[in-house]
Amino acid sequence: MSGDDIKIQVWDPFIRSFHWLSVLGVLLASGSGFLLSDPWLGLHVVVGCALAVLLAARFFWGYVGSQYGLFSSFPLRRQEILHHLLDLTLLRPRHYLGHTPLGSVMVVGLMTVMAVVVVTGILVLSGEERQGPLAGVVPYVIGHHAKALHSLSTLALLALAALHVVGVLAESLLTKQNLPKAMIDGKKEAAFHIPYAARRSWGQAAKRLGQAALLGFALALLALLFPPPPTITLTSNYVRHCGSCHDPFHPSLLSSPAGRKRTGIGQTAQE
């Protein structure tokens, strides 16, 4: 049996599951956010929460997972990235068993932008929609401005994903490897191996997990100290004058007592 016939298990089940579930989640979240109306907000939020959990799990796996899923296995030195870019330009790419230098850059970029999408989504949900555990913490103005950043970061994520697909197809053609298939069965040719000095780091994983736990505790404490605003009953005045164009918000968001008096919301909330 020649070296070219030998296959090695490179991508473990978690990495493969994370990859394809992220693809599905991003498509569902983008479709429900850009193409569907407000009644689909629930689906959008659920998918966003699932993506947040996936991202956190991938971050943890980057310290304690299998060899080629470790962050320490990513060839991210500037010289490696420039050499890989030059090799692709000259149509003579080197073969990597794990992530290539440009592939590593793409993974870091996708995870970073996805994190921005998740964080801005939480701000929008809490500030503008007055929902979620931080509904009483995030001011409306922050949620309102975060909405534009949430949309822009989502578009950036879709653009990076499209660029990633183009890069994978180009690399597959140049190296004669079926990279999409490798992300399904996890196997790649052993003859294409370039070894990495990748090691698990339980200490780093424990450190990051502790930081995440502290952040979660702080957010939970804020949610307890600043409960969400009470729900209100819409009046006939509001429905008649404003309801056809505007979503209802808590009376504290109205700009003046005159606005409260005109809509009748302030009086209802105080009764």
N, C-alpha and C positions, 0 to 999 in steps of 0.2 A: 504493500500500500504506500503510495507516495505521500509527501507532506501535504500536497494540495487536496488530498482526499480526506484528511483528518479534520474533524469539526470539534470545536471546543465550546462548551457552554459559557457564554460571556455575560449575557443579561439574565439576571435572576428573575423569578416570578414577580417580585415586588416592583422592580424597575419596569418590566413590561406592562404590568397592570397600571402603574402610575402613568406611564406614557399614554396608553389608549384611553384610560378613564379621563385624563386631562383633556385629550382631544375631544371626547364626547362632551365633557363639562363645559369647555370653552365654547363649543358650537351651540349648546343649549342655552347657556347664559347670554351669549351674544344675540342669538335669535330672539329670545324672550325679552331682551332689553331694547333692541333696536327695531324689531319688526312687529312685536306684539303689543297690545294695549295694557293699561294698568291692571285689569283683572288677572293678568299673568304674573304680577309682581311676586306672588307667593312662590311660584315655580322658580323665578329668577333668584329669589333669596335662598331657597333650599339648595339650588345648584351652586350658588356662590359659597354657601357654608361648606358644602362637600368639597369644593375646590380648595378652600382654606385648610380643611383637614388633610387633604392629599398633599398640599404644599408643605405643611408642617411635618408630616410623616416623611416626605422625601428629604427634607432638611436634616431630620434626625438620622435617616438611613445613610446620608452622605458621610457620616462619621463612624457608623458601626455596621454598615451593610457589606455586601460582597465586594471583591477587589475592584471591579471595574465600575461600580456605582459609588465608590468613595470619592470625595472631593479631592483627596490627596493624589488620586490617579489622574486628575485632569492636567494635561500638558498646557499650562497657561503662561509659561514664560514668554516674554516678548520675542525672543529669538526663535522659539518654536513656532509661534503664530506667524511670524514673518516668513519663515522658511516654508511653512505649509501653504501660505498664500502664494508664494513664488512658485512652488511646485505645481499648484493647481493652474496658475497662469501659463506655465510651460507645458501643461498637460502631462505631467509626470509625477503624480502624487505618490507619496510614500504610503505604505499600508499600515494601519493601526488596528489592533485587535479590539481595543476599547474606544473611548472617545478620541477623535482627532483634535488638534489644537483649535481649529475654527469651530468644530462641533462643541467643544468645551465652552468656548466663548458664547455660543448660541444658547447652551443650557443655562449658563449663569444669567444671560440676558432675559431669557424667557421666565425663569424663576423670579428674577427681580421685578420685572414688569407685572407678572401675575400677582406678586405681593402688593404692588402699588394698587392694582385693580381691586384686590380684596379689601385693603385698608380704606380706600376712598369709597368703596361700596358700603362699608360699615358706617362711615361718616354720613353718607347720603341717607341711608336708612334711619339712622339715629336723629340727625339734625332736621332733615326736610320732611321725612315721613313720620317722625315721632314713633318709631317702632324699634324693637330690639332692646337689649339690656342697657344700652347707653343712651336711650331716648331722653332721659332727664339730665344728661351730662353735656352732650354736644349741642351748641347753640344752632339755631336755624341758619344763620348766615354762613357758618362753616359748612354745614351740610349742603347749602345752596351752591357755594363756590366749589365744593368737592365734586359736585355732579358733573361739571365740565371736565375736570381732571379725570374723573372716572370714565367718561366717554372717550376722551383722548387716549388714555392709557389702554383701554380696551382695543381701540383701533390700532395702537402701536403693537399690542400683543398679537392681533390678527396679522399684521404686516410681518412681524418677526416669524410667526408660524408659517406664513406663505414662503418667506425667504428660506426657512428651514427645510421645507419640502423641496424647493428648487435645489438647495445644496445637497440634500440626501440623494436626489435623483442624479445630479451631476456626478457626485462621488461614486455612486453605484455604477454609472457608465464608465467612468475613468478607471476604476479599480476592478471592474468586472465582479463586484460583489453585490448580492441582493440585500441591501441594508434594510429595506422595509420588512423583508421576510425574517431577517435576523432579530428584529424587534418583536416578532411573533413567536418564533421557536427559541430565541435566545442564543442561537449557534452561529459561529463565524469560522472561517478557515484558519487553521492553526499556522499555516505557512505565512500568514500576514501579521504574525505576532511581533510587536515591539514592546519589550517589558517595561513595566512601571515600578517605581518604588512606593507602592501604595500600602499603607498600614491603617488598621482600625485605630480609632482614638476614642476609647470609652470615656476618658477624662473630658475631652472636648464635648462629647455628646451629653455627659452629665451636666457640664457647665451650661450649655445652651438650654438644656431641659430645665435647669434651675432658673435661668433667666426668664424663660417662657412662663414658668410657674409663678414667679414673682410678678410678672406683668399681668398675668391672668388674675392674680389675687388683688392687685391694685385696681384693675378695671372692675372687678366684682365689688370692691369696697366703694368705688365711685358710684356704681349703679345702686348700691344700698343707700348711700348718703344723698343721692339726687334721684329720687324716683321719677318715672315718667309723668308728664302732666295728665290730669284727669280727663276722661272722655267727656264730650259735650253733646248736647242735643241740638240738632240743627233747627232753626226757626223758619217759619214760612217766609219772613223777610229775606233771610239769607238765600234760601232756595230760589226765591223769585228774582232777586237783584244780582246775585253773584254766583249761584250754584251752577249755572249753565256753562260758566267759563273758568271758575276757580275751584281748586280743591280746598276743603275746609281745614283750617289750622286752629291751634289753641288760641284763646283770646289774648294771651300774653304777647302774641306776635303781631297784633294790630298796632298800627302806628300811633293812634291817639284815642282818647276817650270818645271823640266824636265818631270814629269809625265803629267803636263798640256799640254806641248808641244807635247808629244808623242801621247796623245789621241785627241788633238785638241779641247778639251772642254773649256779650258781657253780662247782661242782666240774667240770661239763662244760666250761665256758669256760676253766678253768685247766689242763685236761689237754692 
